[in-house]
Amino acid sequence: MSTEDRVKATAKNVEGKVQEFVGEVTGDPEQKAEGKAKQAEGNVRHSVENVKDDVKRAID
């Protein structure tokens, strides 16, 4: 629905991928786990936006 919200979700996903990579390279499992969590958050945000779009289409 909101382009701004989709951009934020994508940014969160990218941030998580970078953090996971850094954790992988440095051998820091905590960084890696936090990166995966951020990616999951980004995916949830995308899903929420998809549901919003579906509801809007159903109403229109």
N, CA, C and O atoms as a Tripos MOL2 file, in Angstrom:
@<TRIPOS>MOLECULE
protein
  240   239    60     0     0
PROTEIN
NO_CHARGES

@<TRIPOS>ATOM
      1 N           0.8390   -1.1720    0.0000 N.3       1 MET1
      2 CA          0.0000    0.0000    0.0000 C.3       1 MET1
      3 C           0.8810    1.2310    0.0000 C.2       1 MET1
      4 O           0.8360    2.0330   -0.9330 O.2       1 MET1
      5 N           1.6490    1.3800    0.9990 N.am      2 SER2
      6 CA          2.5060    2.5540    1.0980 C.3       2 SER2
      7 C           3.8960    2.2250    0.5570 C.2       2 SER2
      8 O           4.5550    1.2950    1.0230 O.2       2 SER2
      9 N           4.3170    2.9870   -0.4110 N.am      3 THR3
     10 CA          5.6460    2.7820   -0.9760 C.3       3 THR3
     11 C           6.7090    3.0050    0.0860 C.2       3 THR3
     12 O           7.7160    2.2990    0.1360 O.2       3 THR3
     13 N           6.4710    3.9920    0.9280 N.am      4 GLU4
     14 CA          7.4260    4.2910    1.9980 C.3       4 GLU4
     15 C           7.5940    3.0880    2.9330 C.2       4 GLU4
     16 O           8.7140    2.7570    3.3210 O.2       4 GLU4
     17 N           6.4860    2.4360    3.2930 N.am      5 ASP5
     18 CA          6.5570    1.2720    4.1780 C.3       5 ASP5
     19 C           7.2720    0.1060    3.4990 C.2       5 ASP5
     20 O           8.0140   -0.6340    4.1450 O.2       5 ASP5
     21 N           7.0480   -0.0550    2.1990 N.am      6 ARG6
     22 CA          7.7340   -1.1260    1.4620 C.3       6 ARG6
     23 C           9.2390   -0.8580    1.3950 C.2       6 ARG6
     24 O          10.0420   -1.7840    1.5040 O.2       6 ARG6
     25 N           9.6140    0.4000    1.2160 N.am      7 VAL7
     26 CA         11.0350    0.7490    1.1810 C.3       7 VAL7
     27 C          11.6730    0.4730    2.5400 C.2       7 VAL7
     28 O          12.7880   -0.0430    2.6140 O.2       7 VAL7
     29 N          10.9710    0.8140    3.6020 N.am      8 LYS8
     30 CA         11.4940    0.5460    4.9530 C.3       8 LYS8
     31 C          11.6650   -0.9490    5.1820 C.2       8 LYS8
     32 O          12.6520   -1.3810    5.7790 O.2       8 LYS8
     33 N          10.7100   -1.7360    4.7120 N.am      9 ALA9
     34 CA         10.7960   -3.1870    4.8680 C.3       9 ALA9
     35 C          11.9840   -3.7430    4.0990 C.2       9 ALA9
     36 O          12.7010   -4.6120    4.5960 O.2       9 ALA9
     37 N          12.1920   -3.2420    2.8910 N.am     10 THR10
     38 CA         13.3250   -3.6870    2.0830 C.3      10 THR10
     39 C          14.6370   -3.2800    2.7370 C.2      10 THR10
     40 O          15.5940   -4.0550    2.7600 O.2      10 THR10
     41 N          14.6790   -2.0700    3.2650 N.am     11 ALA11
     42 CA         15.8930   -1.5940    3.9400 C.3      11 ALA11
     43 C          16.2030   -2.4650    5.1520 C.2      11 ALA11
     44 O          17.3640   -2.7850    5.4040 O.2      11 ALA11
     45 N          15.1780   -2.8480    5.9000 N.am     12 LYS12
     46 CA         15.3720   -3.6970    7.0780 C.3      12 LYS12
     47 C          15.9150   -5.0580    6.6520 C.2      12 LYS12
     48 O          16.7790   -5.6250    7.3200 O.2      12 LYS12
     49 N          15.4070   -5.5750    5.5420 N.am     13 ASN13
     50 CA         15.8710   -6.8540    5.0330 C.3      13 ASN13
     51 C          17.3410   -6.7740    4.6140 C.2      13 ASN13
     52 O          18.1310   -7.6580    4.9430 O.2      13 ASN13
     53 N          17.7020   -5.7210    3.8930 N.am     14 VAL14
     54 CA         19.0860   -5.5430    3.4560 C.3      14 VAL14
     55 C          20.0000   -5.3690    4.6650 C.2      14 VAL14
     56 O          21.0830   -5.9520    4.7250 O.2      14 VAL14
     57 N          19.5600   -4.5710    5.6140 N.am     15 GLU15
     58 CA         20.3450   -4.3700    6.8450 C.3      15 GLU15
     59 C          20.6000   -5.7090    7.5310 C.2      15 GLU15
     60 O          21.7040   -5.9790    8.0040 O.2      15 GLU15
     61 N          19.5720   -6.5330    7.5750 N.am     16 GLY16
     62 CA         19.7130   -7.8490    8.1960 C.3      16 GLY16
     63 C          20.6770   -8.7400    7.4390 C.2      16 GLY16
     64 O          21.4630   -9.4630    8.0510 O.2      16 GLY16
     65 N          20.6270   -8.7000    6.1140 N.am     17 LYS17
     66 CA         21.5460   -9.5100    5.3090 C.3      17 LYS17
     67 C          22.9950   -9.0860    5.5480 C.2      17 LYS17
     68 O          23.8850   -9.9280    5.6680 O.2      17 LYS17
     69 N          23.2220   -7.7740    5.6150 N.am     18 VAL18
     70 CA         24.5720   -7.2700    5.8630 C.3      18 VAL18
     71 C          25.0310   -7.7030    7.2520 C.2      18 VAL18
     72 O          26.1560   -8.1720    7.4180 O.2      18 VAL18
     73 N          24.1730   -7.5480    8.2330 N.am     19 GLN19
     74 CA         24.5460   -7.9070    9.5990 C.3      19 GLN19
     75 C          24.8050   -9.4090    9.7050 C.2      19 GLN19
     76 O          25.7450   -9.8270   10.3820 O.2      19 GLN19
     77 N          23.9850  -10.2220    9.0460 N.am     20 GLU20
     78 CA         24.2070  -11.6610    9.0620 C.3      20 GLU20
     79 C          25.5590  -12.0000    8.4240 C.2      20 GLU20
     80 O          26.3060  -12.8330    8.9380 O.2      20 GLU20
     81 N          25.8610  -11.3450    7.3000 N.am     21 PHE21
     82 CA         27.1340  -11.5670    6.6200 C.3      21 PHE21
     83 C          28.3110  -11.2000    7.5180 C.2      21 PHE21
     84 O          29.2890  -11.9420    7.6100 O.2      21 PHE21
     85 N          28.2090  -10.0540    8.1760 N.am     22 VAL22
     86 CA         29.2810   -9.6200    9.0830 C.3      22 VAL22
     87 C          29.4560  -10.6470   10.2010 C.2      22 VAL22
     88 O          30.5790  -10.9870   10.5710 O.2      22 VAL22
     89 N          28.3470  -11.1320   10.7280 N.am     23 GLY23
     90 CA         28.4290  -12.1590   11.7650 C.3      23 GLY23
     91 C          29.0710  -13.4350   11.2650 C.2      23 GLY23
     92 O          29.8250  -14.0890   11.9850 O.2      23 GLY23
     93 N          28.7700  -13.7830   10.0310 N.am     24 GLU24
     94 CA         29.3610  -14.9740    9.4210 C.3      24 GLU24
     95 C          30.8710  -14.7950    9.2490 C.2      24 GLU24
     96 O          31.6450  -15.6920    9.5830 O.2      24 GLU24
     97 N          31.2840  -13.6500    8.7330 N.am     25 VAL25
     98 CA         32.7010  -13.3800    8.4690 C.3      25 VAL25
     99 C          33.4980  -13.2990    9.7680 C.2      25 VAL25
    100 O          34.6090  -13.8230    9.8560 O.2      25 VAL25
    101 N          32.9280  -12.6450   10.7670 N.am     26 THR26
    102 CA         33.6580  -12.4670   12.0280 C.3      26 THR26
    103 C          33.4870  -13.6370   12.9820 C.2      26 THR26
    104 O          34.1620  -13.7030   14.0100 O.2      26 THR26
    105 N          32.5950  -14.5560   12.6540 N.am     27 GLY27
    106 CA         32.3590  -15.6950   13.5380 C.3      27 GLY27
    107 C          31.5370  -15.3290   14.7550 C.2      27 GLY27
    108 O          31.6030  -16.0140   15.7760 O.2      27 GLY27
    109 N          30.7670  -14.2650   14.6630 N.am     28 ASP28
    110 CA         29.9430  -13.7960   15.7840 C.3      28 ASP28
    111 C          28.5150  -14.2980   15.6030 C.2      28 ASP28
    112 O          27.7560  -13.7330   14.8150 O.2      28 ASP28
    113 N          28.1390  -15.3550   16.3260 N.am     29 PRO29
    114 CA         26.7960  -15.9210   16.1550 C.3      29 PRO29
    115 C          25.6760  -14.9610   16.5760 C.2      29 PRO29
    116 O          24.5620  -15.0430   16.0590 O.2      29 PRO29
    117 N          25.9700  -14.0580   17.5090 N.am     30 GLU30
    118 CA         24.9550  -13.0940   17.9460 C.3      30 GLU30
    119 C          24.6220  -12.1210   16.8160 C.2      30 GLU30
    120 O          23.4510  -11.8340   16.5650 O.2      30 GLU30
    121 N          25.6430  -11.6200   16.1410 N.am     31 GLN31
    122 CA         25.4230  -10.7120   15.0020 C.3      31 GLN31
    123 C          24.6360  -11.4350   13.9100 C.2      31 GLN31
    124 O          23.7070  -10.8810   13.3220 O.2      31 GLN31
    125 N          25.0220  -12.6630   13.6580 N.am     32 LYS32
    126 CA         24.3600  -13.4600   12.6290 C.3      32 LYS32
    127 C          22.8810  -13.6470   12.9680 C.2      32 LYS32
    128 O          22.0200  -13.5040   12.1000 O.2      32 LYS32
    129 N          22.5910  -13.9640   14.2200 N.am     33 ALA33
    130 CA         21.2040  -14.1600   14.6520 C.3      33 ALA33
    131 C          20.4100  -12.8590   14.5710 C.2      33 ALA33
    132 O          19.2530  -12.8650   14.1510 O.2      33 ALA33
    133 N          21.0170  -11.7550   14.9670 N.am     34 GLU34
    134 CA         20.3330  -10.4640   14.8790 C.3      34 GLU34
    135 C          20.0360  -10.1140   13.4280 C.2      34 GLU34
    136 O          18.9790   -9.5630   13.1220 O.2      34 GLU34
    137 N          20.9600  -10.4320   12.5400 N.am     35 GLY35
    138 CA         20.7460  -10.1850   11.1230 C.3      35 GLY35
    139 C          19.5700  -10.9910   10.5880 C.2      35 GLY35
    140 O          18.7480  -10.4730    9.8320 O.2      35 GLY35
    141 N          19.4910  -12.2470   10.9780 N.am     36 LYS36
    142 CA         18.3710  -13.0870   10.5470 C.3      36 LYS36
    143 C          17.0530  -12.5560   11.1040 C.2      36 LYS36
    144 O          16.0280  -12.5920   10.4230 O.2      36 LYS36
    145 N          17.0810  -12.0660   12.3350 N.am     37 ALA37
    146 CA         15.8700  -11.5140   12.9440 C.3      37 ALA37
    147 C          15.3990  -10.2660   12.1860 C.2      37 ALA37
    148 O          14.2010  -10.0740   11.9810 O.2      37 ALA37
    149 N          16.3390   -9.4320   11.7780 N.am     38 LYS38
    150 CA         15.9770   -8.2320   11.0100 C.3      38 LYS38
    151 C          15.3970   -8.6120    9.6520 C.2      38 LYS38
    152 O          14.4650   -7.9690    9.1700 O.2      38 LYS38
    153 N          15.9430   -9.6480    9.0420 N.am     39 GLN39
    154 CA         15.4010  -10.1160    7.7720 C.3      39 GLN39
    155 C          13.9640  -10.6180    7.9550 C.2      39 GLN39
    156 O          13.0930  -10.3540    7.1260 O.2      39 GLN39
    157 N          13.7360  -11.3360    9.0370 N.am     40 ALA40
    158 CA         12.3870  -11.8280    9.3210 C.3      40 ALA40
    159 C          11.4270  -10.6610    9.5330 C.2      40 ALA40
    160 O          10.2880  -10.6920    9.0680 O.2      40 ALA40
    161 N          11.8980   -9.6320   10.2390 N.am     41 GLU41
    162 CA         11.0670   -8.4450   10.4500 C.3      41 GLU41
    163 C          10.7250   -7.7730    9.1180 C.2      41 GLU41
    164 O           9.5910   -7.3450    8.9050 O.2      41 GLU41
    165 N          11.6980   -7.6850    8.2400 N.am     42 GLY42
    166 CA         11.4580   -7.1050    6.9210 C.3      42 GLY42
    167 C          10.4300   -7.9090    6.1400 C.2      42 GLY42
    168 O           9.5690   -7.3420    5.4680 O.2      42 GLY42
    169 N          10.5220   -9.2300    6.2320 N.am     43 ASN43
    170 CA          9.5610  -10.0880    5.5380 C.3      43 ASN43
    171 C           8.1540   -9.9240    6.1080 C.2      43 ASN43
    172 O           7.1730   -9.9220    5.3650 O.2      43 ASN43
    173 N           8.0620   -9.7880    7.4150 N.am     44 VAL44
    174 CA          6.7510   -9.5750    8.0490 C.3      44 VAL44
    175 C           6.1640   -8.2450    7.5930 C.2      44 VAL44
    176 O           4.9730   -8.1560    7.2970 O.2      44 VAL44
    177 N           6.9940   -7.2220    7.5380 N.am     45 ARG45
    178 CA          6.5120   -5.9060    7.0880 C.3      45 ARG45
    179 C           5.9900   -5.9790    5.6510 C.2      45 ARG45
    180 O           4.9670   -5.3760    5.3250 O.2      45 ARG45
    181 N           6.6980   -6.7200    4.7960 N.am     46 HIS46
    182 CA          6.2280   -6.8910    3.4230 C.3      46 HIS46
    183 C           4.8830   -7.6170    3.4050 C.2      46 HIS46
    184 O           3.9840   -7.2540    2.6450 O.2      46 HIS46
    185 N           4.7530   -8.6260    4.2320 N.am     47 SER47
    186 CA          3.4970   -9.3780    4.2980 C.3      47 SER47
    187 C           2.3440   -8.4930    4.7470 C.2      47 SER47
    188 O           1.2380   -8.5860    4.2140 O.2      47 SER47
    189 N           2.6020   -7.6420    5.7190 N.am     48 VAL48
    190 CA          1.5720   -6.7160    6.2050 C.3      48 VAL48
    191 C           1.1300   -5.7970    5.0690 C.2      48 VAL48
    192 O          -0.0630   -5.5500    4.8910 O.2      48 VAL48
    193 N           2.0870   -5.2970    4.3080 N.am     49 GLU49
    194 CA          1.7410   -4.4160    3.1870 C.3      49 GLU49
    195 C           0.9440   -5.1700    2.1260 C.2      49 GLU49
    196 O           0.0350   -4.6060    1.5160 O.2      49 GLU49
    197 N           1.2750   -6.4340    1.9030 N.am     50 ASN50
    198 CA          0.5160   -7.2360    0.9410 C.3      50 ASN50
    199 C          -0.9270   -7.4230    1.3980 C.2      50 ASN50
    200 O          -1.8550   -7.3480    0.5930 O.2      50 ASN50
    201 N          -1.1120   -7.6670    2.6980 N.am     51 VAL51
    202 CA         -2.4620   -7.8240    3.2380 C.3      51 VAL51
    203 C          -3.2370   -6.5180    3.0980 C.2      51 VAL51
    204 O          -4.4130   -6.5270    2.7340 O.2      51 VAL51
    205 N          -2.5840   -5.4040    3.3850 N.am     52 LYS52
    206 CA         -3.2380   -4.1020    3.2260 C.3      52 LYS52
    207 C          -3.7110   -3.9050    1.7820 C.2      52 LYS52
    208 O          -4.8260   -3.4500    1.5290 O.2      52 LYS52
    209 N          -2.8230   -4.2660    0.8410 N.am     53 ASP53
    210 CA         -3.1790   -4.1400   -0.5700 C.3      53 ASP53
    211 C          -4.3810   -5.0320   -0.9300 C.2      53 ASP53
    212 O          -5.2910   -4.6100   -1.6430 O.2      53 ASP53
    213 N          -4.3630   -6.2630   -0.4240 N.am     54 ASP54
    214 CA         -5.4670   -7.1900   -0.7010 C.3      54 ASP54
    215 C          -6.7880   -6.6680   -0.1460 C.2      54 ASP54
    216 O          -7.8210   -6.7460   -0.8100 O.2      54 ASP54
    217 N          -6.7490   -6.1400    1.0660 N.am     55 VAL55
    218 CA         -7.9640   -5.6030    1.6880 C.3      55 VAL55
    219 C          -8.4590   -4.4050    0.8900 C.2      55 VAL55
    220 O          -9.6550   -4.2800    0.6280 O.2      55 VAL55
    221 N          -7.5470   -3.5290    0.5060 N.am     56 LYS56
    222 CA         -7.9390   -2.3540   -0.2740 C.3      56 LYS56
    223 C          -8.5900   -2.7630   -1.5920 C.2      56 LYS56
    224 O          -9.6170   -2.2070   -1.9820 O.2      56 LYS56
    225 N          -7.9920   -3.7340   -2.2730 N.am     57 ARG57
    226 CA         -8.5760   -4.2120   -3.5370 C.3      57 ARG57
    227 C          -9.9460   -4.8240   -3.3180 C.2      57 ARG57
    228 O         -10.8480   -4.6280   -4.1330 O.2      57 ARG57
    229 N         -10.1160   -5.5590   -2.2380 N.am     58 ALA58
    230 CA        -11.3960   -6.2000   -1.9470 C.3      58 ALA58
    231 C         -12.4790   -5.1490   -1.6640 C.2      58 ALA58
    232 O         -13.6370   -5.3300   -2.0380 O.2      58 ALA58
    233 N         -12.0980   -4.0660   -1.0090 N.am     59 ILE59
    234 CA        -13.0540   -3.0090   -0.6950 C.3      59 ILE59
    235 C         -13.4300   -2.2330   -1.9400 C.2      59 ILE59
    236 O         -14.5910   -1.8700   -2.1300 O.2      59 ILE59
    237 N         -12.4420   -1.9780   -2.7930 N.am     60 ASP60
    238 CA        -12.6960   -1.2160   -4.0220 C.3      60 ASP60
    239 C         -13.4310   -2.0960   -4.9680 C.2      60 ASP60
    240 O         -13.7570   -1.6740   -6.0770 O.2      60 ASP60
@<TRIPOS>BOND
     1     1     2 1
     2     2     3 1
     3     3     4 2
     4     3     5 am
     5     5     6 1
     6     6     7 1
     7     7     8 2
     8     7     9 am
     9     9    10 1
    10    10    11 1
    11    11    12 2
    12    11    13 am
    13    13    14 1
    14    14    15 1
    15    15    16 2
    16    15    17 am
    17    17    18 1
    18    18    19 1
    19    19    20 2
    20    19    21 am
    21    21    22 1
    22    22    23 1
    23    23    24 2
    24    23    25 am
    25    25    26 1
    26    26    27 1
    27    27    28 2
    28    27    29 am
    29    29    30 1
    30    30    31 1
    31    31    32 2
    32    31    33 am
    33    33    34 1
    34    34    35 1
    35    35    36 2
    36    35    37 am
    37    37    38 1
    38    38    39 1
    39    39    40 2
    40    39    41 am
    41    41    42 1
    42    42    43 1
    43    43    44 2
    44    43    45 am
    45    45    46 1
    46    46    47 1
    47    47    48 2
    48    47    49 am
    49    49    50 1
    50    50    51 1
    51    51    52 2
    52    51    53 am
    53    53    54 1
    54    54    55 1
    55    55    56 2
    56    55    57 am
    57    57    58 1
    58    58    59 1
    59    59    60 2
    60    59    61 am
    61    61    62 1
    62    62    63 1
    63    63    64 2
    64    63    65 am
    65    65    66 1
    66    66    67 1
    67    67    68 2
    68    67    69 am
    69    69    70 1
    70    70    71 1
    71    71    72 2
    72    71    73 am
    73    73    74 1
    74    74    75 1
    75    75    76 2
    76    75    77 am
    77    77    78 1
    78    78    79 1
    79    79    80 2
    80    79    81 am
    81    81    82 1
    82    82    83 1
    83    83    84 2
    84    83    85 am
    85    85    86 1
    86    86    87 1
    87    87    88 2
    88    87    89 am
    89    89    90 1
    90    90    91 1
    91    91    92 2
    92    91    93 am
    93    93    94 1
    94    94    95 1
    95    95    96 2
    96    95    97 am
    97    97    98 1
    98    98    99 1
    99    99   100 2
   100    99   101 am
   101   101   102 1
   102   102   103 1
   103   103   104 2
   104   103   105 am
   105   105   106 1
   106   106   107 1
   107   107   108 2
   108   107   109 am
   109   109   110 1
   110   110   111 1
   111   111   112 2
   112   111   113 am
   113   113   114 1
   114   114   115 1
   115   115   116 2
   116   115   117 am
   117   117   118 1
   118   118   119 1
   119   119   120 2
   120   119   121 am
   121   121   122 1
   122   122   123 1
   123   123   124 2
   124   123   125 am
   125   125   126 1
   126   126   127 1
   127   127   128 2
   128   127   129 am
   129   129   130 1
   130   130   131 1
   131   131   132 2
   132   131   133 am
   133   133   134 1
   134   134   135 1
   135   135   136 2
   136   135   137 am
   137   137   138 1
   138   138   139 1
   139   139   140 2
   140   139   141 am
   141   141   142 1
   142   142   143 1
   143   143   144 2
   144   143   145 am
   145   145   146 1
   146   146   147 1
   147   147   148 2
   148   147   149 am
   149   149   150 1
   150   150   151 1
   151   151   152 2
   152   151   153 am
   153   153   154 1
   154   154   155 1
   155   155   156 2
   156   155   157 am
   157   157   158 1
   158   158   159 1
   159   159   160 2
   160   159   161 am
   161   161   162 1
   162   162   163 1
   163   163   164 2
   164   163   165 am
   165   165   166 1
   166   166   167 1
   167   167   168 2
   168   167   169 am
   169   169   170 1
   170   170   171 1
   171   171   172 2
   172   171   173 am
   173   173   174 1
   174   174   175 1
   175   175   176 2
   176   175   177 am
   177   177   178 1
   178   178   179 1
   179   179   180 2
   180   179   181 am
   181   181   182 1
   182   182   183 1
   183   183   184 2
   184   183   185 am
   185   185   186 1
   186   186   187 1
   187   187   188 2
   188   187   189 am
   189   189   190 1
   190   190   191 1
   191   191   192 2
   192   191   193 am
   193   193   194 1
   194   194   195 1
   195   195   196 2
   196   195   197 am
   197   197   198 1
   198   198   199 1
   199   199   200 2
   200   199   201 am
   201   201   202 1
   202   202   203 1
   203   203   204 2
   204   203   205 am
   205   205   206 1
   206   206   207 1
   207   207   208 2
   208   207   209 am
   209   209   210 1
   210   210   211 1
   211   211   212 2
   212   211   213 am
   213   213   214 1
   214   214   215 1
   215   215   216 2
   216   215   217 am
   217   217   218 1
   218   218   219 1
   219   219   220 2
   220   219   221 am
   221   221   222 1
   222   222   223 1
   223   223   224 2
   224   223   225 am
   225   225   226 1
   226   226   227 1
   227   227   228 2
   228   227   229 am
   229   229   230 1
   230   230   231 1
   231   231   232 2
   232   231   233 am
   233   233   234 1
   234   234   235 1
   235   235   236 2
   236   235   237 am
   237   237   238 1
   238   238   239 1
   239   239   240 2
@<TRIPOS>SUBSTRUCTURE
     1 MET1         2 RESIDUE 1 A MET
     2 SER2         6 RESIDUE 1 A SER
     3 THR3        10 RESIDUE 1 A THR
     4 GLU4        14 RESIDUE 1 A GLU
     5 ASP5        18 RESIDUE 1 A ASP
     6 ARG6        22 RESIDUE 1 A ARG
     7 VAL7        26 RESIDUE 1 A VAL
     8 LYS8        30 RESIDUE 1 A LYS
     9 ALA9        34 RESIDUE 1 A ALA
    10 THR10       38 RESIDUE 1 A THR
    11 ALA11       42 RESIDUE 1 A ALA
    12 LYS12       46 RESIDUE 1 A LYS
    13 ASN13       50 RESIDUE 1 A ASN
    14 VAL14       54 RESIDUE 1 A VAL
    15 GLU15       58 RESIDUE 1 A GLU
    16 GLY16       62 RESIDUE 1 A GLY
    17 LYS17       66 RESIDUE 1 A LYS
    18 VAL18       70 RESIDUE 1 A VAL
    19 GLN19       74 RESIDUE 1 A GLN
    20 GLU20       78 RESIDUE 1 A GLU
    21 PHE21       82 RESIDUE 1 A PHE
    22 VAL22       86 RESIDUE 1 A VAL
    23 GLY23       90 RESIDUE 1 A GLY
    24 GLU24       94 RESIDUE 1 A GLU
    25 VAL25       98 RESIDUE 1 A VAL
    26 THR26      102 RESIDUE 1 A THR
    27 GLY27      106 RESIDUE 1 A GLY
    28 ASP28      110 RESIDUE 1 A ASP
    29 PRO29      114 RESIDUE 1 A PRO
    30 GLU30      118 RESIDUE 1 A GLU
    31 GLN31      122 RESIDUE 1 A GLN
    32 LYS32      126 RESIDUE 1 A LYS
    33 ALA33      130 RESIDUE 1 A ALA
    34 GLU34      134 RESIDUE 1 A GLU
    35 GLY35      138 RESIDUE 1 A GLY
    36 LYS36      142 RESIDUE 1 A LYS
    37 ALA37      146 RESIDUE 1 A ALA
    38 LYS38      150 RESIDUE 1 A LYS
    39 GLN39      154 RESIDUE 1 A GLN
    40 ALA40      158 RESIDUE 1 A ALA
    41 GLU41      162 RESIDUE 1 A GLU
    42 GLY42      166 RESIDUE 1 A GLY
    43 ASN43      170 RESIDUE 1 A ASN
    44 VAL44      174 RESIDUE 1 A VAL
    45 ARG45      178 RESIDUE 1 A ARG
    46 HIS46      182 RESIDUE 1 A HIS
    47 SER47      186 RESIDUE 1 A SER
    48 VAL48      190 RESIDUE 1 A VAL
    49 GLU49      194 RESIDUE 1 A GLU
    50 ASN50      198 RESIDUE 1 A ASN
    51 VAL51      202 RESIDUE 1 A VAL
    52 LYS52      206 RESIDUE 1 A LYS
    53 ASP53      210 RESIDUE 1 A ASP
    54 ASP54      214 RESIDUE 1 A ASP
    55 VAL55      218 RESIDUE 1 A VAL
    56 LYS56      222 RESIDUE 1 A LYS
    57 ARG57      226 RESIDUE 1 A ARG
    58 ALA58      230 RESIDUE 1 A ALA
    59 ILE59      234 RESIDUE 1 A ILE
    60 ASP60      238 RESIDUE 1 A ASP
